[in-house]
Amino acid sequence: MPRVSFTSNLRRHLDVPAQAVDGATVRAALKQVFAKYPALEGYIVDERFRLRKHVMIFLDAQPIDDRESLSDAVRPETEIYVMQALSGG
């Protein structure tokens, strides 16, 4: 099963552990996580389920290609890593 992990800055706001999920795409995998942690959804995607500008998702250390519909395919051994950009001076 693909495994979804979140950066510590996201986990600071919402305690979401890394977890194995079903799903053949990034979208399907995230929907499973959001079903368990609905408050997380607004941090990651907008109202049309598109990835927010300040969020990056990596599949096995490579950035996803499809930020609009999150259709990138995932395999059972895929590591999905979700990170939120930090800013400041």
Summary of the structure (lengths in Angstrom):
residues: 89
radius of gyration: 12.0
end to end distance: 39.2
largest distance: 39.6
contacts: 239
relative contact order: 0.27
helix: 27%
strand: 26%
